[in-house]
């Protein structure tokens, strides 16, 4: 199995193993843990129902197909709980990935400054962005940060139809002038 296929098939494989061990009804999904004690009685237990016989030689007609359908429905309900559980695990994994990425950015002062430069458009109108970016360009000590500010200024100048200023910032980037 390739890793991608294994990742897709893992929930079904795990559910099949747990079902085979008889542990599937003993492990509630995380969403089931939030239910009240009254709702816990509604959990599906894979036990023999009252009146079920293995020999089925009573007067009642035994419908094996109906019994199989009931069993299949019970399994589908159990698997739905596991799908929810794995979806919650995947969401937590994605959140942890974002936390790790933000931590890595925060460790690098230049990367953190560039993230701040990219976020300027969320906090300022375009005319305010120009004033802000032009002021921090003079204050920035790092050549990397100055180049990132110039790249952002080019975009903002273009959006404000100030093509001559955008061209000047591009020229300064090309010649390597950081000041």
TIMI-552896 format. One record per atom (N, C-alpha, C): atom name; x, y, z. Coordinates in steps of 0.05 Angstrom, whole numbers. Layout:
<nodes>
+----+--------+--------+--------+
|  a |      u |      v |      w |
+----+--------+--------+--------+
| CA |      X |      Y |      Z |
...
+----+--------+--------+--------+
</nodes>
This chain:
<nodes>
+----+--------+--------+--------+
|  a |      u |      v |      w |
+----+--------+--------+--------+
|  N |     17 |    -24 |      0 |
| CA |      0 |      0 |      0 |
|  C |     17 |     25 |      0 |
|  N |     10 |     44 |    -15 |
| CA |     24 |     69 |    -15 |
|  C |     16 |     85 |     10 |
|  N |     32 |    104 |     20 |
| CA |     25 |    119 |     44 |
|  C |     -2 |    134 |     41 |
|  N |     -7 |    144 |     17 |
| CA |    -32 |    159 |     13 |
|  C |    -56 |    140 |     16 |
|  N |    -54 |    117 |      5 |
| CA |    -76 |     98 |      6 |
|  C |    -79 |     87 |     34 |
|  N |    -57 |     82 |     48 |
| CA |    -58 |     73 |     76 |
|  C |    -71 |     94 |     93 |
|  N |    -66 |    119 |     88 |
| CA |    -78 |    140 |    104 |
|  C |   -108 |    141 |    100 |
|  N |   -117 |    136 |     75 |
| CA |   -145 |    137 |     68 |
|  C |   -159 |    112 |     80 |
|  N |   -146 |     89 |     79 |
| CA |   -158 |     64 |     87 |
|  C |   -155 |     58 |    117 |
|  N |   -138 |     73 |    131 |
| CA |   -132 |     67 |    159 |
|  C |   -157 |     66 |    176 |
|  N |   -176 |     85 |    174 |
| CA |   -200 |     84 |    192 |
|  C |   -216 |     58 |    188 |
|  N |   -220 |     50 |    163 |
| CA |   -235 |     26 |    158 |
|  C |   -220 |      1 |    168 |
|  N |   -194 |      1 |    164 |
| CA |   -177 |    -22 |    174 |
|  C |   -178 |    -24 |    204 |
|  N |   -175 |     -1 |    217 |
| CA |   -176 |      0 |    246 |
|  C |   -203 |     -9 |    257 |
|  N |   -224 |      0 |    244 |
| CA |   -251 |     -8 |    252 |
|  C |   -255 |    -38 |    249 |
|  N |   -245 |    -49 |    227 |
| CA |   -248 |    -78 |    223 |
|  C |   -233 |    -94 |    244 |
|  N |   -209 |    -85 |    251 |
| CA |   -193 |    -98 |    272 |
|  C |   -208 |    -97 |    299 |
|  N |   -218 |    -73 |    305 |
| CA |   -232 |    -70 |    331 |
|  C |   -257 |    -86 |    331 |
|  N |   -271 |    -88 |    309 |
| CA |   -295 |   -104 |    307 |
|  C |   -288 |   -133 |    311 |
|  N |   -267 |   -142 |    299 |
| CA |   -259 |   -170 |    301 |
|  C |   -251 |   -177 |    330 |
|  N |   -239 |   -159 |    344 |
| CA |   -232 |   -163 |    372 |
|  C |   -255 |   -161 |    391 |
|  N |   -277 |   -150 |    381 |
| CA |   -301 |   -146 |    398 |
|  C |   -298 |   -121 |    415 |
|  N |   -279 |   -104 |    409 |
| CA |   -275 |    -80 |    425 |
|  C |   -289 |    -55 |    415 |
|  N |   -302 |    -58 |    392 |
| CA |   -313 |    -34 |    380 |
|  C |   -334 |    -20 |    397 |
|  N |   -350 |    -35 |    412 |
| CA |   -370 |    -22 |    428 |
|  C |   -359 |    -13 |    455 |
|  N |   -334 |    -20 |    461 |
| CA |   -321 |    -12 |    486 |
|  C |   -307 |     15 |    483 |
|  N |   -301 |     24 |    459 |
| CA |   -286 |     48 |    455 |
|  C |   -304 |     70 |    443 |
|  N |   -314 |     88 |    460 |
| CA |   -331 |    109 |    449 |
|  C |   -315 |    130 |    433 |
|  N |   -328 |    140 |    413 |
| CA |   -316 |    163 |    398 |
|  C |   -315 |    187 |    416 |
|  N |   -297 |    206 |    411 |
| CA |   -295 |    230 |    428 |
|  C |   -322 |    245 |    430 |
|  N |   -337 |    246 |    408 |
| CA |   -363 |    260 |    409 |
|  C |   -382 |    245 |    427 |
|  N |   -379 |    219 |    430 |
| CA |   -397 |    204 |    447 |
|  C |   -391 |    209 |    476 |
|  N |   -367 |    217 |    483 |
| CA |   -359 |    222 |    510 |
|  C |   -374 |    247 |    521 |
|  N |   -382 |    265 |    503 |
| CA |   -396 |    289 |    512 |
|  C |   -426 |    284 |    517 |
|  N |   -436 |    260 |    510 |
| CA |   -464 |    254 |    514 |
|  C |   -469 |    250 |    544 |
|  N |   -494 |    254 |    551 |
| CA |   -502 |    249 |    579 |
|  C |   -503 |    219 |    585 |
|  N |   -506 |    213 |    611 |
| CA |   -508 |    185 |    619 |
|  C |   -533 |    172 |    608 |
|  N |   -555 |    187 |    605 |
| CA |   -579 |    176 |    594 |
|  C |   -575 |    167 |    565 |
|  N |   -559 |    181 |    550 |
| CA |   -554 |    174 |    522 |
|  C |   -536 |    151 |    519 |
|  N |   -520 |    145 |    540 |
| CA |   -502 |    122 |    539 |
|  C |   -516 |     96 |    536 |
|  N |   -541 |     95 |    545 |
| CA |   -557 |     71 |    544 |
|  C |   -564 |     64 |    515 |
|  N |   -563 |     84 |    497 |
| CA |   -570 |     81 |    469 |
|  C |   -548 |     69 |    452 |
|  N |   -524 |     65 |    464 |
| CA |   -501 |     54 |    449 |
|  C |   -507 |     26 |    440 |
|  N |   -497 |     20 |    417 |
| CA |   -501 |     -7 |    405 |
|  C |   -482 |    -26 |    418 |
|  N |   -493 |    -48 |    427 |
| CA |   -477 |    -69 |    438 |
|  C |   -480 |    -93 |    420 |
|  N |   -459 |   -106 |    413 |
| CA |   -460 |   -129 |    396 |
|  C |   -463 |   -154 |    414 |
|  N |   -488 |   -157 |    423 |
| CA |   -494 |   -181 |    440 |
|  C |   -517 |   -195 |    428 |
|  N |   -521 |   -220 |    436 |
| CA |   -543 |   -235 |    426 |
|  C |   -569 |   -223 |    436 |
|  N |   -588 |   -219 |    419 |
| CA |   -614 |   -208 |    427 |
|  C |   -631 |   -230 |    439 |
|  N |   -649 |   -222 |    456 |
| CA |   -667 |   -241 |    470 |
|  C |   -683 |   -256 |    449 |
|  N |   -684 |   -282 |    452 |
| CA |   -700 |   -298 |    434 |
|  C |   -685 |   -307 |    409 |
|  N |   -660 |   -298 |    406 |
| CA |   -644 |   -306 |    382 |
|  C |   -633 |   -334 |    388 |
|  N |   -636 |   -352 |    370 |
| CA |   -625 |   -379 |    372 |
|  C |   -607 |   -383 |    348 |
|  N |   -588 |   -401 |    352 |
| CA |   -571 |   -408 |    330 |
|  C |   -584 |   -428 |    311 |
|  N |   -603 |   -445 |    323 |
| CA |   -614 |   -466 |    306 |
|  C |   -639 |   -457 |    291 |
|  N |   -654 |   -437 |    300 |
| CA |   -677 |   -425 |    287 |
|  C |   -697 |   -446 |    278 |
|  N |   -703 |   -466 |    295 |
| CA |   -723 |   -486 |    286 |
|  C |   -750 |   -482 |    301 |
|  N |   -756 |   -457 |    309 |
| CA |   -781 |   -451 |    321 |
|  C |   -802 |   -447 |    299 |
|  N |   -826 |   -439 |    308 |
| CA |   -848 |   -434 |    289 |
|  C |   -844 |   -408 |    274 |
|  N |   -829 |   -389 |    285 |
| CA |   -824 |   -364 |    271 |
|  C |   -805 |   -369 |    248 |
|  N |   -811 |   -355 |    226 |
| CA |   -793 |   -357 |    204 |
|  C |   -768 |   -340 |    208 |
|  N |   -746 |   -352 |    203 |
| CA |   -720 |   -338 |    206 |
|  C |   -713 |   -325 |    180 |
|  N |   -708 |   -299 |    180 |
| CA |   -700 |   -285 |    156 |
|  C |   -671 |   -277 |    159 |
|  N |   -654 |   -293 |    147 |
| CA |   -625 |   -289 |    150 |
|  C |   -617 |   -262 |    137 |
|  N |   -629 |   -255 |    115 |
| CA |   -623 |   -230 |    101 |
|  C |   -630 |   -206 |    118 |
|  N |   -653 |   -207 |    132 |
| CA |   -661 |   -185 |    149 |
|  C |   -642 |   -183 |    173 |
|  N |   -634 |   -205 |    184 |
| CA |   -615 |   -206 |    206 |
|  C |   -588 |   -194 |    197 |
|  N |   -579 |   -201 |    173 |
| CA |   -554 |   -190 |    162 |
|  C |   -557 |   -160 |    158 |
|  N |   -579 |   -151 |    148 |
| CA |   -583 |   -122 |    144 |
|  C |   -583 |   -107 |    170 |
|  N |   -595 |   -118 |    191 |
| CA |   -594 |   -105 |    217 |
|  C |   -565 |   -104 |    227 |
|  N |   -551 |   -125 |    224 |
| CA |   -523 |   -126 |    233 |
|  C |   -506 |   -105 |    217 |
|  N |   -511 |   -104 |    191 |
| CA |   -496 |    -84 |    174 |
|  C |   -503 |    -56 |    182 |
|  N |   -528 |    -50 |    189 |
| CA |   -535 |    -23 |    198 |
|  C |   -521 |    -17 |    224 |
|  N |   -519 |    -36 |    242 |
| CA |   -505 |    -32 |    268 |
|  C |   -476 |    -25 |    263 |
|  N |   -463 |    -40 |    245 |
| CA |   -435 |    -35 |    238 |
|  C |   -432 |     -7 |    226 |
|  N |   -450 |      1 |    208 |
| CA |   -448 |     27 |    196 |
|  C |   -450 |     49 |    217 |
|  N |   -467 |     46 |    236 |
| CA |   -470 |     66 |    257 |
|  C |   -444 |     68 |    274 |
|  N |   -432 |     45 |    280 |
| CA |   -407 |     44 |    295 |
|  C |   -385 |     58 |    279 |
|  N |   -383 |     51 |    253 |
| CA |   -362 |     63 |    236 |
|  C |   -366 |     93 |    233 |
|  N |   -390 |    102 |    233 |
| CA |   -395 |    131 |    231 |
|  C |   -383 |    145 |    255 |
|  N |   -384 |    133 |    278 |
| CA |   -371 |    145 |    302 |
|  C |   -341 |    146 |    298 |
|  N |   -329 |    125 |    286 |
| CA |   -300 |    125 |    282 |
|  C |   -293 |    146 |    261 |
|  N |   -309 |    149 |    240 |
| CA |   -303 |    169 |    220 |
|  C |   -302 |    197 |    233 |
|  N |   -321 |    202 |    251 |
| CA |   -322 |    228 |    265 |
|  C |   -297 |    231 |    282 |
|  N |   -289 |    209 |    295 |
| CA |   -265 |    209 |    312 |
|  C |   -240 |    216 |    295 |
|  N |   -237 |    203 |    272 |
| CA |   -214 |    208 |    255 |
|  C |   -215 |    235 |    243 |
|  N |   -239 |    246 |    237 |
| CA |   -241 |    273 |    227 |
|  C |   -231 |    293 |    249 |
|  N |   -239 |    288 |    274 |
| CA |   -230 |    305 |    296 |
|  C |   -200 |    303 |    299 |
|  N |   -189 |    279 |    297 |
| CA |   -160 |    276 |    299 |
|  C |   -145 |    291 |    277 |
|  N |   -156 |    290 |    252 |
| CA |   -144 |    304 |    230 |
|  C |   -145 |    334 |    234 |
|  N |   -167 |    344 |    245 |
| CA |   -169 |    373 |    250 |
|  C |   -148 |    381 |    271 |
|  N |   -145 |    366 |    292 |
| CA |   -125 |    372 |    313 |
|  C |    -97 |    371 |    301 |
|  N |    -92 |    352 |    284 |
| CA |    -66 |    350 |    271 |
|  C |    -60 |    374 |    254 |
|  N |    -80 |    384 |    239 |
| CA |    -76 |    408 |    223 |
|  C |    -71 |    432 |    240 |
|  N |    -85 |    434 |    263 |
| CA |    -80 |    457 |    281 |
|  C |    -52 |    456 |    292 |
|  N |    -43 |    432 |    299 |
| CA |    -16 |    429 |    309 |
|  C |      5 |    436 |    288 |
|  N |     -1 |    430 |    263 |
| CA |     17 |    437 |    241 |
|  C |     20 |    467 |    238 |
|  N |     -3 |    481 |    241 |
| CA |     -3 |    511 |    240 |
|  C |     13 |    522 |    263 |
|  N |      9 |    511 |    287 |
| CA |     24 |    520 |    310 |
|  C |     54 |    516 |    306 |
|  N |     62 |    494 |    294 |
| CA |     90 |    488 |    289 |
|  C |    101 |    509 |    269 |
|  N |     86 |    514 |    248 |
| CA |     95 |    533 |    228 |
|  C |     98 |    562 |    239 |
|  N |     78 |    570 |    255 |
| CA |     80 |    596 |    268 |
|  C |    104 |    598 |    287 |
|  N |    109 |    576 |    301 |
| CA |    132 |    576 |    319 |
|  C |    158 |    579 |    304 |
|  N |    160 |    565 |    282 |
| CA |    184 |    568 |    265 |
|  C |    188 |    596 |    255 |
|  N |    166 |    609 |    246 |
| CA |    167 |    637 |    237 |
|  C |    176 |    655 |    260 |
|  N |    164 |    651 |    283 |
| CA |    170 |    668 |    306 |
|  C |    199 |    666 |    315 |
|  N |    212 |    643 |    310 |
| CA |    240 |    640 |    318 |
|  C |    259 |    656 |    300 |
|  N |    251 |    663 |    276 |
| CA |    267 |    677 |    257 |
|  C |    257 |    706 |    255 |
|  N |    273 |    726 |    265 |
| CA |    264 |    754 |    265 |
|  C |    257 |    764 |    237 |
|  N |    272 |    757 |    217 |
| CA |    266 |    766 |    189 |
|  C |    240 |    754 |    180 |
|  N |    235 |    728 |    185 |
| CA |    211 |    715 |    176 |
|  C |    187 |    727 |    190 |
|  N |    190 |    733 |    216 |
| CA |    168 |    745 |    231 |
|  C |    162 |    773 |    221 |
|  N |    182 |    788 |    214 |
| CA |    178 |    815 |    203 |
|  C |    164 |    813 |    176 |
|  N |    172 |    794 |    159 |
| CA |    159 |    791 |    133 |
|  C |    129 |    783 |    136 |
|  N |    124 |    766 |    156 |
| CA |     96 |    759 |    161 |
|  C |     80 |    784 |    169 |
|  N |     93 |    802 |    185 |
| CA |     80 |    827 |    192 |
|  C |     75 |    845 |    168 |
|  N |     95 |    846 |    150 |
| CA |     92 |    862 |    126 |
|  C |     68 |    852 |    109 |
|  N |     66 |    826 |    107 |
| CA |     44 |    814 |     91 |
|  C |     17 |    819 |    105 |
|  N |     17 |    822 |    131 |
| CA |     -8 |    827 |    145 |
|  C |    -17 |    856 |    146 |
|  N |      0 |    874 |    136 |
| CA |     -6 |    903 |    137 |
|  C |    -32 |    909 |    122 |
|  N |    -37 |    895 |    100 |
| CA |    -61 |    901 |     84 |
|  C |    -87 |    894 |     99 |
|  N |    -85 |    876 |    119 |
| CA |   -109 |    870 |    135 |
|  C |   -116 |    891 |    156 |
|  N |    -96 |    908 |    162 |
| CA |   -100 |    927 |    184 |
|  C |   -101 |    956 |    175 |
|  N |    -94 |    961 |    150 |
| CA |    -93 |    989 |    141 |
|  C |   -107 |    991 |    113 |
|  N |   -119 |   1014 |    108 |
| CA |   -129 |   1019 |     81 |
|  C |   -104 |   1024 |     63 |
|  N |   -108 |   1023 |     36 |
| CA |    -85 |   1025 |     18 |
|  C |    -69 |   1050 |     22 |
|  N |    -82 |   1073 |     26 |
| CA |    -67 |   1098 |     29 |
|  C |    -51 |   1098 |     55 |
|  N |    -63 |   1085 |     76 |
| CA |    -49 |   1083 |    102 |
|  C |    -26 |   1063 |    100 |
|  N |    -30 |   1042 |     83 |
| CA |     -9 |   1022 |     79 |
|  C |     16 |   1036 |     68 |
|  N |     13 |   1054 |     49 |
| CA |     36 |   1068 |     37 |
|  C |     51 |   1084 |     59 |
|  N |     36 |   1099 |     75 |
| CA |     49 |   1115 |     95 |
|  C |     64 |   1097 |    115 |
|  N |     50 |   1076 |    123 |
| CA |     62 |   1058 |    143 |
|  C |     87 |   1044 |    131 |
|  N |     85 |   1033 |    108 |
| CA |    108 |   1018 |     96 |
|  C |    131 |   1037 |     90 |
|  N |    125 |   1061 |     81 |
| CA |    147 |   1080 |     75 |
|  C |    161 |   1088 |    101 |
|  N |    146 |   1090 |    123 |
| CA |    159 |   1097 |    149 |
|  C |    176 |   1075 |    160 |
|  N |    166 |   1050 |    158 |
| CA |    181 |   1027 |    169 |
|  C |    205 |   1020 |    151 |
|  N |    203 |   1028 |    126 |
| CA |    226 |   1024 |    108 |
|  C |    250 |   1039 |    118 |
|  N |    246 |   1063 |    127 |
| CA |    268 |   1079 |    138 |
|  C |    278 |   1068 |    164 |
|  N |    261 |   1056 |    180 |
| CA |    268 |   1046 |    207 |
|  C |    281 |   1018 |    206 |
|  N |    275 |   1002 |    186 |
| CA |    284 |    974 |    185 |
|  C |    314 |    973 |    183 |
|  N |    326 |    955 |    199 |
| CA |    355 |    952 |    199 |
|  C |    364 |    930 |    181 |
|  N |    348 |    909 |    178 |
| CA |    355 |    886 |    162 |
|  C |    351 |    890 |    132 |
|  N |    371 |    884 |    116 |
| CA |    368 |    886 |     87 |
|  C |    346 |    868 |     77 |
|  N |    343 |    845 |     89 |
| CA |    321 |    826 |     81 |
|  C |    294 |    839 |     85 |
|  N |    290 |    851 |    108 |
| CA |    265 |    864 |    114 |
|  C |    260 |    888 |     95 |
|  N |    281 |    903 |     90 |
| CA |    278 |    926 |     72 |
|  C |    269 |    917 |     44 |
|  N |    281 |    895 |     34 |
| CA |    273 |    884 |      8 |
|  C |    244 |    875 |      8 |
|  N |    236 |    862 |     30 |
| CA |    208 |    853 |     32 |
|  C |    189 |    877 |     32 |
|  N |    196 |    898 |     46 |
| CA |    180 |    922 |     46 |
|  C |    178 |    934 |     18 |
|  N |    200 |    935 |      4 |
| CA |    200 |    946 |    -23 |
|  C |    182 |    929 |    -41 |
|  N |    183 |    903 |    -39 |
| CA |    166 |    885 |    -55 |
|  C |    136 |    891 |    -49 |
|  N |    130 |    895 |    -24 |
| CA |    102 |    901 |    -17 |
|  C |     94 |    929 |    -27 |
|  N |    113 |    948 |    -25 |
| CA |    108 |    975 |    -35 |
|  C |    102 |    975 |    -65 |
|  N |    116 |    958 |    -80 |
| CA |    111 |    957 |   -108 |
|  C |     81 |    949 |   -113 |
|  N |     72 |    929 |    -99 |
| CA |     44 |    921 |   -103 |
|  C |     24 |    943 |    -95 |
|  N |     29 |    956 |    -72 |
| CA |     10 |    977 |    -63 |
|  C |     11 |   1001 |    -82 |
|  N |     35 |   1009 |    -91 |
| CA |     37 |   1031 |   -111 |
|  C |     22 |   1024 |   -136 |
|  N |     24 |    999 |   -146 |
| CA |     10 |    991 |   -170 |
|  C |    -20 |    993 |   -166 |
|  N |    -30 |    984 |   -143 |
| CA |    -59 |    985 |   -137 |
|  C |    -69 |   1014 |   -135 |
|  N |    -51 |   1033 |   -129 |
| CA |    -59 |   1061 |   -127 |
|  C |    -51 |   1077 |   -152 |
|  N |    -45 |   1062 |   -173 |
| CA |    -38 |   1075 |   -199 |
|  C |    -14 |   1093 |   -197 |
|  N |      4 |   1088 |   -180 |
| CA |     29 |   1103 |   -177 |
|  C |     52 |   1086 |   -189 |
|  N |     50 |   1083 |   -215 |
| CA |     69 |   1065 |   -229 |
|  C |     98 |   1075 |   -229 |
|  N |    101 |   1101 |   -228 |
| CA |    129 |   1112 |   -227 |
|  C |    142 |   1104 |   -200 |
|  N |    128 |   1106 |   -178 |
| CA |    139 |   1098 |   -152 |
|  C |    143 |   1068 |   -151 |
|  N |    125 |   1052 |   -163 |
| CA |    129 |   1023 |   -164 |
|  C |    154 |   1016 |   -179 |
|  N |    158 |   1030 |   -202 |
| CA |    182 |   1025 |   -218 |
|  C |    207 |   1033 |   -204 |
|  N |    207 |   1054 |   -188 |
| CA |    230 |   1062 |   -172 |
|  C |    237 |   1042 |   -151 |
|  N |    217 |   1031 |   -137 |
| CA |    222 |   1010 |   -117 |
|  C |    233 |    985 |   -131 |
|  N |    223 |    978 |   -154 |
| CA |    234 |    955 |   -169 |
|  C |    263 |    960 |   -177 |
|  N |    269 |    984 |   -186 |
| CA |    297 |    991 |   -193 |
|  C |    315 |    988 |   -169 |
|  N |    306 |    998 |   -146 |
| CA |    323 |    995 |   -122 |
|  C |    327 |    966 |   -113 |
|  N |    307 |    950 |   -117 |
| CA |    310 |    921 |   -112 |
|  C |    331 |    909 |   -131 |
|  N |    329 |    916 |   -156 |
| CA |    347 |    904 |   -176 |
|  C |    376 |    912 |   -172 |
|  N |    381 |    937 |   -165 |
| CA |    409 |    946 |   -162 |
|  C |    419 |    939 |   -134 |
|  N |    402 |    930 |   -116 |
| CA |    410 |    920 |    -90 |
|  C |    414 |    942 |    -70 |
|  N |    401 |    965 |    -74 |
| CA |    403 |    986 |    -55 |
|  C |    383 |    981 |    -32 |
|  N |    393 |    978 |     -8 |
| CA |    376 |    972 |     15 |
|  C |    368 |    996 |     31 |
|  N |    379 |   1019 |     25 |
| CA |    374 |   1042 |     42 |
|  C |    358 |   1063 |     30 |
+----+--------+--------+--------+
</nodes>
